[in-house]
Amino acid sequence: MPGETHFENPWRGEVTLVIDQRPQKMRLTLGALAQLEAHLGTGSLVDLVRRFEQGQFSARDILALLAAGLSGGGCDISATDLARAEIEGGAVAAARAAAELLARSFSLPGSTREAAECA
């Protein structure tokens, strides 16, 4: 919403992504993680984390991770609509946000900077 301020809470694993000029909060809830596993179809969340750590993630991984995080953050946007949306900072910002979201979901705040910088 215009004029609305969005503060992310790293203790809850939150990351902000600006989509179509609107800041959206992302968070990987248990339901969002289940959605992510179902969407990826193969492998596990450990495999996904490993791909990000090794810099071997795909655009499909990024899109699935962002869609799940947005769902967990309360934003109802389909992966198809997200793929068409304008993400502030482009593909690089999307990859960094996805890496940060994954890192914050599985670590303590303050220990995620290196993971996000690898993306």
MODELLER restraints for C-alpha pairs under 7 A, 6 or more apart:
rsr = mdl.restraints
at = mdl.atoms
rsr.add(forms.Gaussian(group=physical.xy_distance, feature=features.Distance(at['CA:6:A'], at['CA:23:A']), mean=6.85, stdev=0.5))
rsr.add(forms.Gaussian(group=physical.xy_distance, feature=features.Distance(at['CA:8:A'], at['CA:14:A']), mean=5.29, stdev=0.5))
rsr.add(forms.Gaussian(group=physical.xy_distance, feature=features.Distance(at['CA:8:A'], at['CA:15:A']), mean=5.85, stdev=0.5))
rsr.add(forms.Gaussian(group=physical.xy_distance, feature=features.Distance(at['CA:8:A'], at['CA:16:A']), mean=6.35, stdev=0.5))
rsr.add(forms.Gaussian(group=physical.xy_distance, feature=features.Distance(at['CA:8:A'], at['CA:25:A']), mean=6.77, stdev=0.5))
rsr.add(forms.Gaussian(group=physical.xy_distance, feature=features.Distance(at['CA:10:A'], at['CA:104:A']), mean=6.65, stdev=0.5))
rsr.add(forms.Gaussian(group=physical.xy_distance, feature=features.Distance(at['CA:10:A'], at['CA:109:A']), mean=5.65, stdev=0.5))
rsr.add(forms.Gaussian(group=physical.xy_distance, feature=features.Distance(at['CA:11:A'], at['CA:109:A']), mean=5.99, stdev=0.5))
rsr.add(forms.Gaussian(group=physical.xy_distance, feature=features.Distance(at['CA:13:A'], at['CA:27:A']), mean=5.78, stdev=0.5))
rsr.add(forms.Gaussian(group=physical.xy_distance, feature=features.Distance(at['CA:13:A'], at['CA:101:A']), mean=6.62, stdev=0.5))
rsr.add(forms.Gaussian(group=physical.xy_distance, feature=features.Distance(at['CA:13:A'], at['CA:104:A']), mean=4.63, stdev=0.5))
rsr.add(forms.Gaussian(group=physical.xy_distance, feature=features.Distance(at['CA:13:A'], at['CA:105:A']), mean=4.81, stdev=0.5))
rsr.add(forms.Gaussian(group=physical.xy_distance, feature=features.Distance(at['CA:14:A'], at['CA:25:A']), mean=6.46, stdev=0.5))
rsr.add(forms.Gaussian(group=physical.xy_distance, feature=features.Distance(at['CA:14:A'], at['CA:26:A']), mean=5.46, stdev=0.5))
rsr.add(forms.Gaussian(group=physical.xy_distance, feature=features.Distance(at['CA:14:A'], at['CA:27:A']), mean=4.78, stdev=0.5))
rsr.add(forms.Gaussian(group=physical.xy_distance, feature=features.Distance(at['CA:14:A'], at['CA:101:A']), mean=6.80, stdev=0.5))
rsr.add(forms.Gaussian(group=physical.xy_distance, feature=features.Distance(at['CA:15:A'], at['CA:25:A']), mean=5.85, stdev=0.5))
rsr.add(forms.Gaussian(group=physical.xy_distance, feature=features.Distance(at['CA:15:A'], at['CA:26:A']), mean=5.19, stdev=0.5))
rsr.add(forms.Gaussian(group=physical.xy_distance, feature=features.Distance(at['CA:15:A'], at['CA:27:A']), mean=6.65, stdev=0.5))
rsr.add(forms.Gaussian(group=physical.xy_distance, feature=features.Distance(at['CA:15:A'], at['CA:97:A']), mean=6.89, stdev=0.5))
rsr.add(forms.Gaussian(group=physical.xy_distance, feature=features.Distance(at['CA:15:A'], at['CA:101:A']), mean=5.84, stdev=0.5))
rsr.add(forms.Gaussian(group=physical.xy_distance, feature=features.Distance(at['CA:16:A'], at['CA:23:A']), mean=6.26, stdev=0.5))
rsr.add(forms.Gaussian(group=physical.xy_distance, feature=features.Distance(at['CA:16:A'], at['CA:24:A']), mean=5.50, stdev=0.5))
rsr.add(forms.Gaussian(group=physical.xy_distance, feature=features.Distance(at['CA:16:A'], at['CA:25:A']), mean=4.57, stdev=0.5))
rsr.add(forms.Gaussian(group=physical.xy_distance, feature=features.Distance(at['CA:16:A'], at['CA:26:A']), mean=5.95, stdev=0.5))
rsr.add(forms.Gaussian(group=physical.xy_distance, feature=features.Distance(at['CA:17:A'], at['CA:23:A']), mean=5.65, stdev=0.5))
rsr.add(forms.Gaussian(group=physical.xy_distance, feature=features.Distance(at['CA:17:A'], at['CA:24:A']), mean=5.28, stdev=0.5))
rsr.add(forms.Gaussian(group=physical.xy_distance, feature=features.Distance(at['CA:17:A'], at['CA:25:A']), mean=6.47, stdev=0.5))
rsr.add(forms.Gaussian(group=physical.xy_distance, feature=features.Distance(at['CA:17:A'], at['CA:97:A']), mean=6.79, stdev=0.5))
rsr.add(forms.Gaussian(group=physical.xy_distance, feature=features.Distance(at['CA:18:A'], at['CA:24:A']), mean=5.89, stdev=0.5))
rsr.add(forms.Gaussian(group=physical.xy_distance, feature=features.Distance(at['CA:18:A'], at['CA:87:A']), mean=5.92, stdev=0.5))
rsr.add(forms.Gaussian(group=physical.xy_distance, feature=features.Distance(at['CA:18:A'], at['CA:88:A']), mean=5.44, stdev=0.5))
rsr.add(forms.Gaussian(group=physical.xy_distance, feature=features.Distance(at['CA:19:A'], at['CA:85:A']), mean=6.49, stdev=0.5))
rsr.add(forms.Gaussian(group=physical.xy_distance, feature=features.Distance(at['CA:19:A'], at['CA:86:A']), mean=5.70, stdev=0.5))
rsr.add(forms.Gaussian(group=physical.xy_distance, feature=features.Distance(at['CA:19:A'], at['CA:87:A']), mean=4.68, stdev=0.5))
rsr.add(forms.Gaussian(group=physical.xy_distance, feature=features.Distance(at['CA:19:A'], at['CA:88:A']), mean=6.30, stdev=0.5))
rsr.add(forms.Gaussian(group=physical.xy_distance, feature=features.Distance(at['CA:20:A'], at['CA:85:A']), mean=6.15, stdev=0.5))
rsr.add(forms.Gaussian(group=physical.xy_distance, feature=features.Distance(at['CA:20:A'], at['CA:86:A']), mean=4.99, stdev=0.5))
rsr.add(forms.Gaussian(group=physical.xy_distance, feature=features.Distance(at['CA:20:A'], at['CA:87:A']), mean=6.30, stdev=0.5))
rsr.add(forms.Gaussian(group=physical.xy_distance, feature=features.Distance(at['CA:25:A'], at['CA:70:A']), mean=6.53, stdev=0.5))
rsr.add(forms.Gaussian(group=physical.xy_distance, feature=features.Distance(at['CA:25:A'], at['CA:73:A']), mean=5.26, stdev=0.5))
rsr.add(forms.Gaussian(group=physical.xy_distance, feature=features.Distance(at['CA:26:A'], at['CA:69:A']), mean=4.44, stdev=0.5))
rsr.add(forms.Gaussian(group=physical.xy_distance, feature=features.Distance(at['CA:26:A'], at['CA:70:A']), mean=4.51, stdev=0.5))
rsr.add(forms.Gaussian(group=physical.xy_distance, feature=features.Distance(at['CA:26:A'], at['CA:72:A']), mean=6.27, stdev=0.5))
rsr.add(forms.Gaussian(group=physical.xy_distance, feature=features.Distance(at['CA:26:A'], at['CA:73:A']), mean=4.42, stdev=0.5))
rsr.add(forms.Gaussian(group=physical.xy_distance, feature=features.Distance(at['CA:27:A'], at['CA:69:A']), mean=4.65, stdev=0.5))
rsr.add(forms.Gaussian(group=physical.xy_distance, feature=features.Distance(at['CA:27:A'], at['CA:70:A']), mean=6.61, stdev=0.5))
rsr.add(forms.Gaussian(group=physical.xy_distance, feature=features.Distance(at['CA:27:A'], at['CA:72:A']), mean=5.00, stdev=0.5))
rsr.add(forms.Gaussian(group=physical.xy_distance, feature=features.Distance(at['CA:27:A'], at['CA:73:A']), mean=4.91, stdev=0.5))
rsr.add(forms.Gaussian(group=physical.xy_distance, feature=features.Distance(at['CA:27:A'], at['CA:101:A']), mean=6.96, stdev=0.5))
rsr.add(forms.Gaussian(group=physical.xy_distance, feature=features.Distance(at['CA:28:A'], at['CA:68:A']), mean=6.70, stdev=0.5))
rsr.add(forms.Gaussian(group=physical.xy_distance, feature=features.Distance(at['CA:28:A'], at['CA:69:A']), mean=4.95, stdev=0.5))
rsr.add(forms.Gaussian(group=physical.xy_distance, feature=features.Distance(at['CA:28:A'], at['CA:72:A']), mean=5.39, stdev=0.5))
rsr.add(forms.Gaussian(group=physical.xy_distance, feature=features.Distance(at['CA:28:A'], at['CA:105:A']), mean=6.38, stdev=0.5))
rsr.add(forms.Gaussian(group=physical.xy_distance, feature=features.Distance(at['CA:29:A'], at['CA:72:A']), mean=5.32, stdev=0.5))
rsr.add(forms.Gaussian(group=physical.xy_distance, feature=features.Distance(at['CA:32:A'], at['CA:68:A']), mean=4.92, stdev=0.5))
rsr.add(forms.Gaussian(group=physical.xy_distance, feature=features.Distance(at['CA:32:A'], at['CA:69:A']), mean=6.39, stdev=0.5))
rsr.add(forms.Gaussian(group=physical.xy_distance, feature=features.Distance(at['CA:32:A'], at['CA:71:A']), mean=6.40, stdev=0.5))
rsr.add(forms.Gaussian(group=physical.xy_distance, feature=features.Distance(at['CA:32:A'], at['CA:72:A']), mean=5.22, stdev=0.5))
rsr.add(forms.Gaussian(group=physical.xy_distance, feature=features.Distance(at['CA:33:A'], at['CA:68:A']), mean=6.84, stdev=0.5))
rsr.add(forms.Gaussian(group=physical.xy_distance, feature=features.Distance(at['CA:35:A'], at['CA:68:A']), mean=6.29, stdev=0.5))
rsr.add(forms.Gaussian(group=physical.xy_distance, feature=features.Distance(at['CA:36:A'], at['CA:64:A']), mean=6.17, stdev=0.5))
rsr.add(forms.Gaussian(group=physical.xy_distance, feature=features.Distance(at['CA:36:A'], at['CA:65:A']), mean=6.40, stdev=0.5))
rsr.add(forms.Gaussian(group=physical.xy_distance, feature=features.Distance(at['CA:36:A'], at['CA:68:A']), mean=5.66, stdev=0.5))
rsr.add(forms.Gaussian(group=physical.xy_distance, feature=features.Distance(at['CA:37:A'], at['CA:44:A']), mean=6.66, stdev=0.5))
rsr.add(forms.Gaussian(group=physical.xy_distance, feature=features.Distance(at['CA:37:A'], at['CA:45:A']), mean=6.78, stdev=0.5))
rsr.add(forms.Gaussian(group=physical.xy_distance, feature=features.Distance(at['CA:39:A'], at['CA:64:A']), mean=6.73, stdev=0.5))
rsr.add(forms.Gaussian(group=physical.xy_distance, feature=features.Distance(at['CA:51:A'], at['CA:57:A']), mean=4.98, stdev=0.5))
rsr.add(forms.Gaussian(group=physical.xy_distance, feature=features.Distance(at['CA:52:A'], at['CA:99:A']), mean=6.60, stdev=0.5))
rsr.add(forms.Gaussian(group=physical.xy_distance, feature=features.Distance(at['CA:53:A'], at['CA:115:A']), mean=6.81, stdev=0.5))
rsr.add(forms.Gaussian(group=physical.xy_distance, feature=features.Distance(at['CA:55:A'], at['CA:118:A']), mean=6.89, stdev=0.5))
rsr.add(forms.Gaussian(group=physical.xy_distance, feature=features.Distance(at['CA:55:A'], at['CA:119:A']), mean=6.48, stdev=0.5))
rsr.add(forms.Gaussian(group=physical.xy_distance, feature=features.Distance(at['CA:62:A'], at['CA:95:A']), mean=6.01, stdev=0.5))
rsr.add(forms.Gaussian(group=physical.xy_distance, feature=features.Distance(at['CA:62:A'], at['CA:98:A']), mean=5.89, stdev=0.5))
rsr.add(forms.Gaussian(group=physical.xy_distance, feature=features.Distance(at['CA:63:A'], at['CA:79:A']), mean=6.66, stdev=0.5))
rsr.add(forms.Gaussian(group=physical.xy_distance, feature=features.Distance(at['CA:64:A'], at['CA:79:A']), mean=6.94, stdev=0.5))
rsr.add(forms.Gaussian(group=physical.xy_distance, feature=features.Distance(at['CA:65:A'], at['CA:98:A']), mean=6.11, stdev=0.5))
rsr.add(forms.Gaussian(group=physical.xy_distance, feature=features.Distance(at['CA:66:A'], at['CA:98:A']), mean=5.92, stdev=0.5))
rsr.add(forms.Gaussian(group=physical.xy_distance, feature=features.Distance(at['CA:67:A'], at['CA:78:A']), mean=6.81, stdev=0.5))
rsr.add(forms.Gaussian(group=physical.xy_distance, feature=features.Distance(at['CA:67:A'], at['CA:79:A']), mean=5.61, stdev=0.5))
rsr.add(forms.Gaussian(group=physical.xy_distance, feature=features.Distance(at['CA:87:A'], at['CA:94:A']), mean=6.90, stdev=0.5))
rsr.add(forms.Gaussian(group=physical.xy_distance, feature=features.Distance(at['CA:95:A'], at['CA:119:A']), mean=5.92, stdev=0.5))
rsr.add(forms.Gaussian(group=physical.xy_distance, feature=features.Distance(at['CA:96:A'], at['CA:116:A']), mean=5.45, stdev=0.5))
rsr.add(forms.Gaussian(group=physical.xy_distance, feature=features.Distance(at['CA:96:A'], at['CA:119:A']), mean=5.21, stdev=0.5))
rsr.add(forms.Gaussian(group=physical.xy_distance, feature=features.Distance(at['CA:99:A'], at['CA:115:A']), mean=6.45, stdev=0.5))
rsr.add(forms.Gaussian(group=physical.xy_distance, feature=features.Distance(at['CA:99:A'], at['CA:116:A']), mean=5.10, stdev=0.5))
rsr.add(forms.Gaussian(group=physical.xy_distance, feature=features.Distance(at['CA:99:A'], at['CA:119:A']), mean=6.28, stdev=0.5))
rsr.add(forms.Gaussian(group=physical.xy_distance, feature=features.Distance(at['CA:100:A'], at['CA:112:A']), mean=6.68, stdev=0.5))
rsr.add(forms.Gaussian(group=physical.xy_distance, feature=features.Distance(at['CA:100:A'], at['CA:115:A']), mean=6.70, stdev=0.5))
rsr.add(forms.Gaussian(group=physical.xy_distance, feature=features.Distance(at['CA:100:A'], at['CA:116:A']), mean=4.78, stdev=0.5))
rsr.add(forms.Gaussian(group=physical.xy_distance, feature=features.Distance(at['CA:103:A'], at['CA:112:A']), mean=5.50, stdev=0.5))
rsr.add(forms.Gaussian(group=physical.xy_distance, feature=features.Distance(at['CA:103:A'], at['CA:115:A']), mean=6.29, stdev=0.5))
rsr.add(forms.Gaussian(group=physical.xy_distance, feature=features.Distance(at['CA:104:A'], at['CA:112:A']), mean=6.11, stdev=0.5))
